Amino acid sequence: MLADAPAATATQAVGVGEREFAIAIYRPKVHRGKVKFNVRNLGEDVHDLVVTRKGKRVGALATIVKPGASATLRLTLKKTGAYRLICTVADHEARGMRATLRVVK
């Protein structure tokens, strides 16, 4: 087993900072498996978080994140490749609220 590969059942934490109009992820690459997105709204507008792969929704927060608040999204990402993190509130995605997370073996 590689030294940097997590145990098969370990949950990997990914910090996500949202503000007008950007999403910053603090771990841009994870291994396949359980991922916990720790989302913090650092902006002045409300935001959400939707995770997609090849244009299809994989998961999303169940609620809007108010300014200064936090939320958690737990997903199991089984397929390798690029996943998009986007904010679907109003025109936020079009204005730059998107980021890419890479899932590797």
N, C-alpha and C positions, 0 to 999 in steps of 0.2 A: 504494500500500500504506500502511496506517495505521502511524504511528510505533510504536504499542505492539503491533502484530501480529507474531508471530514468523514467521520464514521457514518455508516449507511443510514442510521436513524437520527443523526444529529441535525438540529434545526440551524440553518444559517441566517444570521441577522443582516438585514440590509437597511441602513439608515436612508431615509428619503426626506429631503428638505424642499418645500414648495414655497414659492413666492412669485410675485408678478414679474415677469412671465417666464419662469424657468423652473425646472425640476433638477435638483442635484442628487445624485445617488453616491453614497459613500463607500460602496463596494460594487464596482461595475461588473464583476465576474463572480459567479457562484457555480458550485457543482450541482448536478441533477439531484433533486430531492426536495426536502422540506425547506421552505424559505419564509421568514417572518419579516415583513416590511414594516418598519417603524417610521410612520409618517408624521412629520411635524410641519404645521402651517406657519411659516415665518413671515407671511405677507399680511396685507390688509384686507384682501378679498377672501371669500370662501373658496375652497378647492375640493376636488375629489381625487381619487386615484383609480385608474383602470389599467389592467395589464393585458396586453394583446400579443399574439404570436401569428405572424403571417396574416394580419388583418382580422383575426378572430379573437373575440374576448375570451380570456383565460380566467379572469377573476377581477373583482372590484371591491372597494370599500363599500360597506352597507350604508354609510352615512356621509354627509358633507363634513369637511373639517373646517371649523371656524378659525378665524385669526387667533394665533397663539395656542391653539389646541393641538392635540395629538390623537392618532388613531393607529390601529394595528390591523394588518391584513396578512393572513396566513394562507399560503398556497403550497401545493406540491407540484414542482416543475419537473416533469418526467422527460421532456425532449430537449436535446441540445439545440443551440442556436440563439438567435437574437429575439429578445422580448422587448416590446415597447411599453414604457410607462407614460401615461398621458393623463392630463386633466381635461375632463369633458364638460366642465362648466362653461357656459356661454361660448366665446370664441378663444378660450385660453390655449387650446392646443395649436390653433392657427397662429397664435401670437408667440409661440415658442415653448409652451409647457409640455415638453416631451423629453424623454431620455431613453437610452438603450441599455438593457441588462443582458449580458452574455451568460448563457448556461453551457457549461462544459461537462465532459465525462467525469 
